[in-house]
Amino acid sequence: MTALVGSVAACGPFFEERHAKLAAQLAAALPVRRADLHGDPATAARAMGQRDGGVGLYSHLVPSDPKGPLDVRTLVVVREMLAQVSPMADAIFAVQGLGSYPVFAFGSTEQRESIRAGVLAGDRIGAFALTEPEAGTDVASLSTRATRDGDGWILDGEKTLISNIGIAHHYVVFANADPAAGRKGITAFLVPARAEGVTESALPLSSPHPLGGLVFRGCRVPDSARIGDVGQGFGIALATLDAFRISVGAAANGMAARALALASDRIRARKQFGKPLAEQQQVQAYIADMATELDAARLLVARAAYVKDTSSSRVTTEAAMAKMFATESAQRIIDRAVQLFGGGGVLLGSEVEALYRDIRPLRIYEGTTEIQRVVIARGLLG
């Protein structure tokens, strides 16, 4: 495949030398493991760990300082490079973060140590069980219940559209321990995937990804499974999503960069009317627009990540702008790439056709485009 290019090269002032070194390492290592990263989900998940010559990506999800912040610029570098090689692997990586960050940031020492080695090695995959059939964007309306039972809790409820189903070893589950208190009763729990009372079911997705639903029926967990305090779950969920939302834009940029590279190779090689497509002015205009949108998206993502890493101030508006613009522009860039491939671009199995399906969920998960617009407007209007 063509050489990987990331945001560090395009947005250097927002990054440090260590980020540039990481980008260079990933550019060399990821294409070599492309077959594994494109394999079945379990193989891809293991390939990103430290065991058996894996690329060791999960180390970037584990803060060096217990309960310390994640370096968001590192996440941006990893996800943009990884998404160019395998959008499926990128999604698994991101959800490994969502399913482990709450434990490292808010869990007890025992909880952190119980998953740390496994997460790093790739032997333990996590997932984030928040979304419900009637509680998506409106997190506060979730209906899964946590009922006190002696020295433990009983979980009952249903989750849907949960990533890493089938390969996860644990779930960070959000349930309401005090329904009368609304979102102030939401509490987080660390639940083994094969715990009694947990049923997993797969859901087919338009792009390859381990996705499904969870049903909890009388699932008993000890109080030591609780992450943080009772009622802290809503804050834990929001803090986790805040830490990773910016990197969604980076993944979109990676897919867009791959589409631009494929389209550029295609128009150089394909001849129509006696000359390469690359010499046709309309085609050149498409490429110019695609490249400009990609650079603009990279700059927005890099700015948001930089502010998140270097400032104590909230970056809600910057993160929403980055996530919204990057995912929407990536959809347009990939659509143009399909157009430039002509009929070959819509053949099932072509890489640009796969990217067209891969990019679509990013405009929905971790906050829809519509919600990002609301967030941006509220930030600007006070």
Secondary structure, DSSP 8 states (H G I E B T S, - for coil): ------HHHHSGGGS-HHHHHHHHHHHHHTGGGHHHHTS-HHHHHHHTSSGGG---GGGGGS-SSTT----HHHHHHHHHHHHHH-HHHHHHHHHHHHTTHHHHHHS-HHHHHHHHHHHHHTS--EEEE--BTTBSS-GGG---EEEEETTEEEEEEEEEEEETTTT-SEEEEEEES-GGGGGGGEEEEEEETT-TTEEEEE---SSS--EEEEEEEEEEEEGGGEESSTT-HHHHHHHHHHHHHHHHHHHHHHHHHHHHHHHHHHHHH-EETTEEGGGSHHHHHHHHHHHHHHHHHHHHHHHHHHHHHH-SS--HHHHHHHHHHHHHHHHHHHHHHHHHHGGGGGSTT-HHHHHHHHHGGGGTTTS-HHHHHHHHHHHHH-
